[in-house]
Amino acid sequence: MLDLRFIRENPDLVKEGARKKRIDADIDGLLALDARAREMRTRLDNLRAERNRGSEQVPRLQGEEKQKAIARMKEVSNEVKALEPEHKALEEQISALLLTVPNPPGGDVPLGETEADNAEVRRWGTPPAFDFTPKDHVELGEALDLIDIPRGVKLAGSRSYILKNEGALLHWAVLRLAMDRMVGKGFVPMVVPVLVNEAPMVGTGYFPTGRDQAYHVEKDEAFLVGTAEVSLTSYHCEEMLNEADLPKKFVGLSDCFRREAGTYGKDTRGLYRIHLFEKVEQVVVCANDEAESRRWHDAILANAEEVVQALGIPYRVVAVCTGDLGQGQVRKHDIESWMPSRNGYGETHSCSTFHEFQARRLNVRYRDPEGRVRFVHTLNNTVIASPRILIPILENNQRADGGVVIPEVLRPYLGGKEVIEPR
């Protein structure tokens, strides 16, 4: 959420930011409501001040003068009673509109409308050149008895799956690898709720605009999170932190639930776009400083790249363009891993900087050395998400005989096993 004063003082900048992000936001309507609310607030303040003065003066008055003062106090009280609910309704409208206003993108974000306009930053590794016709991860998974999609669909509907044998072991192995590495870097490991109330979803910016993507448990008025970011970032909501304790570095492993509304017919085969997966997420809460945010953005992006490199997966990093940014993101980089079945790169990680957008909604603050109360900056990035990451692991490491070589870094988690042999 943006500071209303900032919007008031920079309406053109905010409008341009919304235009670049291709997000509809009624800035003029918001400012008109704000002007009415401020005018009404001034009127209410004046009336309350008059009422307070009157309550002190009336006991000292006599006769007709006292009766006139009492009559005036009744008029003032009636006007206050009439204006208060109207003012409250205006404030609620303003609050609702504020939740729809996007964070302007950073000045270094490439201009564009869709993911096709994202700018490649760098590549790592070389895609394999097979001297045989490679299989996709579904064919490999079925042949090696690692993946059972038909039974997953039978149990849970479309975009469902079951992992078996080494498929399940690889899934757990990549998650454990990611957690081990992040804990080794000083991130605090956390197990957090995946069923939350509405406040964390609003606070992290997933509501109201992304409400249709969340699973809603209506009986309990709770929601299943699509990422541990929701709970990790909300951990210090409504708190005043000590600057000396910043930055806060969290890493969490959680189930992630996504309805994938609006993606009918897109990426329907296999494990790429599914309703349930597990993800290791890193979150940083730091001081309200652009240089500090940039430093941590680069650091958490590097953390994820190190894991992908350790797995031996060729990948590229792209700077996400303005039109592909989310509502709260100032800048974002994706890691796209090489997937032979796509003959291209597929997104496996997203690294985002929010500045104080989430912190304002969550009311996470600290006091700087000058004694000023500031909102923190928040950042997050995937460390690993599975089973999507199994796509490049299986496809890039397949052999001509149909077996799959297990990445060396994962072998300790599979009892030293080196190859998934053909059945």
C-alpha positions as CSV (number, residue, x, y, z in Angstrom):
1,M,0.0,0.0,0.0
2,L,1.2,3.5,-0.8
3,D,1.2,6.4,1.6
4,L,-1.8,8.5,0.7
5,R,0.2,11.7,1.1
6,F,2.7,10.3,-1.5
7,I,-0.2,9.7,-3.9
8,R,-1.6,13.2,-3.2
9,E,1.8,14.8,-3.9
10,N,2.8,12.6,-6.8
11,P,-0.4,11.7,-8.7
12,D,1.1,11.7,-12.1
13,L,4.0,9.4,-11.0
14,V,1.5,7.0,-9.5
15,K,-0.8,7.0,-12.5
16,E,2.2,6.4,-14.8
17,G,3.3,3.5,-12.6
18,A,-0.2,1.9,-12.9
19,R,-0.1,2.4,-16.6
20,K,3.3,0.8,-17.0
21,K,2.0,-2.2,-14.9
22,R,-1.2,-2.4,-16.9
23,I,-3.2,-2.2,-13.7
24,D,-6.5,-0.2,-13.4
25,A,-6.4,2.2,-10.5
26,D,-8.8,5.1,-10.1
27,I,-6.3,7.6,-8.8
28,D,-8.5,10.6,-9.6
29,G,-11.5,9.0,-7.8
30,L,-9.3,8.2,-4.8
31,L,-8.0,11.8,-4.6
32,A,-11.5,13.2,-4.9
33,L,-12.7,11.0,-2.0
34,D,-9.6,12.1,-0.1
35,A,-10.4,15.8,-0.6
36,R,-14.0,15.3,0.6
37,A,-12.8,13.3,3.6
38,R,-10.3,15.9,4.6
39,E,-12.8,18.7,4.2
40,M,-15.3,16.7,6.3
41,R,-12.6,15.9,8.9
42,T,-11.9,19.7,9.3
43,R,-15.6,20.4,9.7
44,L,-15.9,17.6,12.3
45,D,-12.8,18.9,14.2
46,N,-14.2,22.4,14.3
47,L,-17.6,21.2,15.5
48,R,-16.0,19.0,18.2
49,A,-13.9,21.9,19.3
50,E,-17.0,24.1,19.5
51,R,-18.8,21.4,21.5
52,N,-15.9,21.2,24.0
53,R,-15.8,25.0,24.4
54,G,-19.6,25.0,24.9
55,S,-19.5,22.3,27.6
56,E,-17.1,24.5,29.5
57,Q,-19.0,27.8,29.0
58,V,-22.7,26.7,29.4
59,P,-22.5,26.1,33.2
60,R,-21.3,29.7,33.6
61,L,-24.1,31.2,31.5
62,Q,-27.5,32.4,32.8
63,G,-31.1,32.9,31.4
64,E,-31.7,33.3,27.7
65,E,-28.0,33.3,26.9
66,K,-27.7,29.9,28.4
67,Q,-30.7,28.6,26.6
68,K,-29.3,29.8,23.2
69,A,-26.0,28.1,24.0
70,I,-27.8,24.8,24.9
71,A,-29.7,25.0,21.7
72,R,-26.5,25.6,19.7
73,M,-24.9,22.6,21.4
74,K,-27.8,20.4,20.3
75,E,-27.3,21.6,16.7
76,V,-23.6,20.9,16.9
77,S,-24.1,17.4,18.4
78,N,-26.7,16.6,15.8
79,E,-24.4,17.7,13.0
80,V,-21.5,15.7,14.4
81,K,-23.8,12.6,14.7
82,A,-24.8,13.1,11.1
83,L,-21.3,13.6,9.7
84,E,-19.4,10.9,11.7
85,P,-20.9,7.9,9.8
86,E,-20.6,9.7,6.5
87,H,-16.9,10.4,7.3
88,K,-16.4,6.8,8.4
89,A,-17.9,5.6,5.1
90,L,-15.6,7.8,3.1
91,E,-12.6,6.6,5.0
92,E,-13.6,3.0,4.3
93,Q,-14.0,3.8,0.6
94,I,-10.5,5.4,0.6
95,S,-9.0,2.4,2.4
96,A,-10.5,0.0,-0.1
97,L,-9.2,2.0,-3.1
98,L,-5.8,2.3,-1.6
99,L,-5.5,-1.5,-1.6
100,T,-5.9,-1.4,-5.4
101,V,-3.2,1.2,-6.1
102,P,0.0,-0.5,-7.4
103,N,3.6,0.3,-6.3
104,P,5.3,2.2,-9.1
105,P,8.0,0.1,-10.8
106,G,11.7,0.9,-10.2
107,G,13.3,3.1,-12.8
108,D,15.6,0.3,-13.8
109,V,12.8,-2.1,-14.7
110,P,12.5,-2.8,-18.4
111,L,9.4,-1.5,-20.1
112,G,7.1,-4.0,-21.6
113,E,3.6,-5.5,-21.5
114,T,4.0,-9.3,-21.1
115,E,6.6,-11.9,-20.2
116,A,7.7,-11.9,-23.8
117,D,9.2,-8.4,-23.0
118,N,11.3,-9.6,-20.0
119,A,15.0,-8.8,-20.5
120,E,17.6,-11.6,-20.2
121,V,20.3,-10.7,-17.8
122,R,22.6,-13.7,-17.9
123,R,22.9,-17.4,-18.5
124,W,24.6,-20.2,-16.7
125,G,25.4,-23.7,-18.0
126,T,24.9,-25.3,-21.5
127,P,21.7,-27.1,-22.4
128,P,22.4,-30.8,-23.1
129,A,22.8,-32.0,-26.7
130,F,21.3,-35.5,-26.8
131,D,22.3,-38.1,-29.4
132,F,18.9,-39.8,-28.9
133,T,15.3,-38.6,-28.9
134,P,14.8,-37.3,-25.3
135,K,11.6,-38.0,-23.3
136,D,9.7,-35.4,-21.4
137,H,9.4,-35.7,-17.6
138,V,6.0,-37.4,-17.8
139,E,7.3,-40.1,-20.1
140,L,10.3,-40.6,-17.9
141,G,8.3,-40.5,-14.7
142,E,5.8,-43.1,-16.0
143,A,8.5,-45.4,-17.4
144,L,10.6,-45.3,-14.2
145,D,7.5,-45.5,-11.9
146,L,8.2,-42.0,-10.4
147,I,5.1,-40.1,-11.3
148,D,1.4,-41.3,-11.5
149,I,-0.7,-38.5,-12.9
150,P,-3.8,-40.6,-13.9
151,R,-4.3,-41.8,-10.3
152,G,-3.6,-38.3,-9.0
153,V,-6.3,-36.9,-11.2
154,K,-8.7,-39.7,-10.1
155,L,-8.2,-38.7,-6.5
156,A,-8.0,-34.9,-6.8
157,G,-9.0,-33.7,-10.2
158,S,-7.1,-31.9,-12.9
159,R,-3.5,-30.6,-12.3
160,S,-3.0,-33.3,-9.7
161,Y,-0.3,-36.0,-9.4
162,I,1.3,-38.6,-7.2
163,L,5.1,-38.9,-6.8
164,K,6.5,-42.4,-6.1
165,N,9.7,-44.2,-5.4
166,E,12.7,-42.1,-6.4
167,G,10.3,-39.4,-7.6
168,A,9.2,-38.8,-4.0
169,L,12.7,-39.1,-2.7
170,L,14.0,-36.6,-5.2
171,H,11.2,-34.2,-4.2
172,W,12.2,-34.4,-0.5
173,A,15.9,-34.2,-1.4
174,V,15.7,-30.9,-3.2
175,L,13.7,-29.4,-0.4
176,R,16.1,-30.6,2.2
177,L,19.1,-29.4,0.2
178,A,17.5,-25.9,-0.1
179,M,16.7,-25.8,3.7
180,D,20.2,-27.0,4.6
181,R,21.9,-24.3,2.5
182,M,19.7,-21.5,3.7
183,V,20.1,-22.4,7.4
184,G,23.9,-22.5,6.7
185,K,23.6,-18.9,5.5
186,G,22.1,-17.8,8.8
187,F,18.4,-17.7,7.8
188,V,16.0,-18.6,10.6
189,P,14.1,-21.8,9.7
190,M,10.4,-21.6,10.3
191,V,7.3,-23.8,10.0
192,V,4.4,-21.4,9.4
193,P,0.6,-21.6,9.0
194,V,-0.6,-22.5,5.5
195,L,-4.2,-21.8,6.5
196,V,-4.5,-18.2,7.5
197,N,-7.1,-15.5,8.0
198,E,-7.7,-12.7,5.6
199,A,-5.4,-10.1,7.2
200,P,-2.1,-11.7,6.1
201,M,-3.4,-12.2,2.5
202,V,-4.3,-8.5,2.4
203,G,-1.2,-7.5,4.1
204,T,1.1,-9.2,1.7
205,G,-0.8,-7.9,-1.3
206,Y,-2.5,-11.1,-2.5
207,F,-5.9,-9.7,-1.7
208,P,-8.1,-8.1,-2.9
209,T,-6.8,-8.3,-6.5
210,G,-5.7,-12.0,-6.3
211,R,-8.6,-13.3,-4.3
212,D,-9.8,-15.6,-7.1
213,Q,-6.5,-17.5,-7.0
214,A,-6.9,-18.6,-3.4
215,Y,-8.7,-21.6,-1.9
216,H,-11.3,-20.3,0.5
217,V,-12.4,-22.4,3.5
218,E,-15.7,-20.7,3.9
219,K,-16.9,-22.4,7.1
220,D,-13.8,-21.1,9.0
221,E,-13.3,-17.9,6.9
222,A,-9.7,-18.9,6.2
223,F,-7.6,-19.2,3.2
224,L,-4.9,-21.6,1.9
225,V,-1.7,-19.7,1.1
226,G,0.0,-20.0,-2.3
227,T,3.4,-19.4,-0.7
228,A,5.1,-19.3,2.7
229,E,5.8,-15.7,1.9
230,V,2.4,-14.8,3.3
231,S,3.1,-16.1,6.8
232,L,6.8,-15.3,6.8
233,T,6.3,-11.7,5.8
234,S,3.4,-11.3,8.2
235,Y,5.3,-12.7,11.1
236,H,6.0,-9.2,12.6
237,C,2.7,-7.6,11.7
238,E,1.6,-4.8,14.0
239,E,5.0,-4.7,15.6
240,M,7.7,-2.0,16.2
241,L,11.1,-3.6,15.6
242,N,14.6,-2.6,16.8
243,E,16.7,-1.3,14.0
244,A,19.7,-3.2,15.6
245,D,17.8,-6.4,14.9
246,L,17.5,-5.7,11.2
247,P,17.7,-7.4,8.8
248,K,15.5,-10.3,9.7
249,K,16.2,-13.4,7.5
250,F,13.6,-16.2,7.4
251,V,13.3,-19.4,5.4
252,G,10.2,-21.5,5.4
253,L,9.1,-24.8,3.8
254,S,5.4,-25.1,3.2
255,D,2.7,-26.6,1.1
256,C,1.5,-24.1,-1.5
257,F,-2.1,-24.1,-2.9
258,R,-3.0,-22.3,-6.1
259,R,-6.3,-22.5,-8.0
260,E,-4.6,-21.4,-11.2
261,A,-7.8,-19.5,-12.2
262,G,-7.6,-18.1,-15.7
263,T,-5.1,-20.7,-16.9
264,Y,-7.5,-23.2,-18.5
265,G,-5.7,-25.1,-21.2
266,K,-2.2,-23.6,-20.3
267,D,0.6,-26.0,-19.3
268,T,-1.8,-28.8,-18.7
269,R,0.7,-31.6,-19.1
270,G,2.8,-32.9,-16.2
271,L,4.1,-31.1,-13.2
272,Y,4.6,-27.5,-14.5
273,R,1.3,-25.9,-13.4
274,I,-0.4,-27.7,-10.6
275,H,-2.7,-26.9,-7.6
276,L,-0.4,-28.2,-4.8
277,F,3.3,-28.1,-4.5
278,E,6.0,-27.5,-1.8
279,K,8.3,-24.6,-1.7
280,V,11.2,-23.3,0.3
281,E,10.9,-19.6,0.5
282,Q,13.3,-16.9,1.7
283,V,12.1,-13.6,3.1
284,V,14.2,-10.6,4.2
285,V,12.9,-7.7,6.3
286,C,15.4,-4.8,6.2
287,A,15.8,-1.1,6.9
288,N,13.9,1.4,4.7
289,D,16.8,2.1,2.4
290,E,17.0,1.6,-1.4
291,A,20.7,0.6,-1.4
292,E,20.0,-2.0,1.4
293,S,17.0,-3.4,-0.6
294,R,19.1,-3.7,-3.7
295,R,21.9,-5.5,-1.8
296,W,19.5,-8.0,-0.4
297,H,17.7,-8.5,-3.7
298,D,21.0,-9.4,-5.3
299,A,21.9,-11.6,-2.3
300,I,18.7,-13.7,-2.2
301,L,18.8,-14.0,-6.0
302,A,22.3,-15.4,-5.7
303,N,21.2,-17.8,-3.0
304,A,18.7,-19.4,-5.4
305,E,21.2,-19.4,-8.3
306,E,23.7,-21.3,-6.1
307,V,21.1,-24.0,-5.5
308,V,20.3,-24.3,-9.2
309,Q,24.0,-24.4,-10.1
310,A,24.6,-27.1,-7.5
311,L,21.9,-29.2,-9.2
312,G,23.7,-28.7,-12.5
313,I,20.6,-27.2,-14.2
314,P,21.3,-24.7,-17.1
315,Y,19.3,-21.6,-16.5
316,R,19.0,-17.9,-17.3
317,V,18.0,-14.9,-15.2
318,V,15.5,-12.4,-16.6
319,A,14.5,-8.9,-15.4
320,V,10.7,-8.9,-15.4
321,C,9.2,-6.1,-17.4
322,T,6.8,-3.4,-16.0
323,G,3.7,-5.1,-17.5
324,D,4.6,-8.4,-16.0
325,L,5.2,-7.1,-12.4
326,G,2.7,-7.8,-9.6
327,Q,0.9,-5.0,-7.8
328,G,3.4,-4.5,-5.0
329,Q,6.6,-5.4,-6.7
330,V,9.2,-2.6,-7.4
331,R,11.5,-5.0,-9.3
332,K,11.6,-8.7,-9.9
333,H,14.0,-11.2,-11.4
334,D,13.0,-14.7,-12.5
335,I,15.2,-17.7,-12.8
336,E,14.2,-19.8,-15.8
337,S,15.6,-23.4,-15.9
338,W,16.3,-25.2,-19.1
339,M,13.6,-27.8,-19.9
340,P,14.3,-29.9,-23.0
341,S,10.6,-30.8,-23.4
342,R,9.8,-27.1,-23.9
343,N,13.0,-26.6,-26.0
344,G,13.4,-23.5,-23.9
345,Y,13.5,-22.1,-20.4
346,G,10.7,-22.3,-17.9
347,E,10.3,-20.2,-14.8
348,T,11.3,-21.9,-11.5
349,H,12.1,-19.0,-9.2
350,S,10.9,-15.4,-8.6
351,C,12.8,-12.8,-6.7
352,S,10.9,-9.7,-5.7
353,T,11.5,-6.4,-3.9
354,F,8.5,-4.5,-2.4
355,H,10.0,-1.6,-0.5
356,E,7.4,-0.6,2.1
357,F,4.4,-1.7,0.2
358,Q,3.7,-4.8,2.3
359,A,5.0,-3.3,5.5
360,R,2.4,-0.5,5.4
361,R,-0.4,-2.9,5.0
362,L,1.0,-5.1,7.7
363,N,2.1,-2.2,9.9
364,V,5.7,-3.4,10.5
365,R,7.8,-0.5,11.6
366,Y,11.1,0.4,13.3
367,R,12.7,3.5,14.8
368,D,15.7,4.9,13.0
369,P,18.7,6.6,14.7
370,E,17.1,10.0,14.4
371,G,14.0,8.7,16.2
372,R,11.8,8.6,13.2
373,V,9.3,5.7,12.8
374,R,9.9,4.0,9.5
375,F,8.2,1.2,7.7
376,V,10.6,-1.7,6.9
377,H,11.3,-3.0,3.4
378,T,10.4,-6.6,2.5
379,L,11.9,-8.9,-0.1
380,N,11.3,-12.6,-1.0
381,N,12.6,-15.3,-3.4
382,T,12.0,-18.9,-4.1
383,V,14.9,-21.2,-2.9
384,I,13.3,-24.2,-4.6
385,A,9.8,-25.3,-5.6
386,S,9.0,-28.9,-6.2
387,P,7.9,-30.9,-8.1
388,R,8.3,-28.3,-10.8
389,I,12.1,-28.4,-10.4
390,L,11.9,-32.2,-11.0
391,I,11.1,-31.3,-14.7
392,P,14.6,-30.0,-15.5
393,I,16.3,-32.5,-13.1
394,L,14.7,-35.5,-14.9
395,E,14.9,-34.2,-18.5
396,N,18.4,-32.8,-18.4
397,N,19.9,-35.9,-16.7
398,Q,18.2,-38.6,-18.8
399,R,20.3,-41.3,-20.6
400,A,19.7,-43.1,-23.9
401,D,18.6,-46.3,-22.0
402,G,15.8,-44.4,-20.3
403,G,17.6,-44.1,-16.9
404,V,18.2,-40.8,-15.1
405,V,21.5,-39.7,-13.4
406,I,20.9,-38.3,-10.0
407,P,22.6,-34.9,-9.5
408,E,25.6,-35.5,-7.2
409,V,24.5,-33.0,-4.6
410,L,21.3,-34.9,-4.1
411,R,22.9,-38.4,-3.7
412,P,23.5,-38.1,0.1
413,Y,19.7,-37.6,0.5
414,L,19.0,-40.8,-1.5
415,G,21.4,-43.1,0.3
416,G,24.2,-42.6,-2.1
417,K,22.2,-43.7,-5.1
418,E,23.7,-42.4,-8.4
419,V,21.3,-43.5,-11.1
420,I,17.6,-44.3,-11.4
421,E,17.9,-47.4,-13.6
422,P,15.3,-48.4,-16.2
423,R,12.6,-50.7,-14.8
